[in-house]
């Protein structure tokens, strides 16, 4: 089963934090990525999804967008 790695980078001034999460899927899946409501990071955020040799990058995601959740296609052609 393919493994997708999701990297979330907080681009807030003075913050240099990247979080990595590995997700295993058996087929094309829409993954809902949400910010933990207890997190105070304000962003903006960049999200990169890596599945094998395929990279998808989403830039400039706001705190509100990530708090509400963004859909990421994983293991999709």
C-alpha positions as CSV (number, residue, x, y, z in Angstrom):
1,X,0.0,0.0,0.0
2,X,1.3,3.4,-0.9
3,X,2.4,5.8,1.9
4,X,1.8,9.5,1.5
5,X,3.9,11.9,3.6
6,X,2.3,15.2,4.5
7,X,4.5,18.1,5.5
8,X,2.9,21.2,7.2
9,X,5.1,24.2,7.5
10,X,4.1,27.2,9.6
11,X,5.4,30.3,7.8
12,X,4.6,32.8,10.6
13,X,7.3,35.3,11.3
14,X,9.8,33.9,13.7
15,X,8.4,30.4,13.4
16,X,10.3,27.7,11.6
17,X,8.3,24.6,12.4
18,X,7.5,21.7,10.0
19,X,5.3,18.8,11.1
20,X,5.5,15.5,9.2
21,X,2.7,12.9,9.1
22,X,2.7,9.5,7.2
23,X,-0.7,8.2,5.9
24,X,-1.1,4.8,4.3
25,X,-3.9,4.3,1.7
26,X,-4.9,1.4,-0.4
27,X,-6.6,3.6,-3.1
28,X,-7.3,7.2,-4.1
29,X,-8.6,8.9,-1.0
30,X,-9.6,12.5,0.0
31,X,-7.9,13.1,3.3
32,X,-9.3,15.9,5.5
33,X,-6.4,17.8,7.2
34,X,-7.4,19.9,10.1
35,X,-5.4,22.0,12.6
36,X,-5.7,20.9,16.2
37,X,-8.1,23.5,17.9
38,X,-5.6,23.9,20.8
39,X,-2.8,25.0,18.5
40,X,-2.1,28.8,18.6
41,X,0.0,28.9,15.4
42,X,-1.5,31.5,13.0
43,X,0.3,30.7,9.7
44,X,0.2,31.1,6.8
45,X,0.9,27.5,6.2
46,X,2.4,25.5,3.3
47,X,1.3,21.9,2.9
48,X,3.2,19.4,0.8
49,X,2.0,15.9,0.0
50,X,4.6,13.3,-1.3
51,X,3.4,10.0,-2.6
52,X,6.3,8.1,-4.3
53,X,7.8,10.5,-6.8
54,X,4.6,12.7,-6.9
55,X,4.7,16.1,-5.1
56,X,1.6,18.3,-4.5
57,X,2.2,21.6,-2.8
58,X,-0.4,24.0,-1.4
59,X,0.9,27.4,-0.3
60,X,-0.5,30.3,1.7
61,X,-3.1,28.3,3.6
62,X,-4.7,30.5,6.3
63,X,-5.3,29.6,9.9
64,X,-9.0,29.6,9.3
65,X,-8.8,27.3,6.2
66,X,-6.6,24.8,8.1
67,X,-8.8,25.0,11.2
68,X,-11.9,24.3,9.1
69,X,-10.1,21.6,7.2
70,X,-8.7,21.2,3.7
71,X,-9.1,18.2,1.5
72,X,-6.0,16.5,0.2
73,X,-6.1,13.9,-2.5
74,X,-3.8,11.0,-1.5
75,X,-2.6,8.2,-3.8
76,X,-4.6,9.7,-6.8
77,X,-3.4,9.8,-10.4
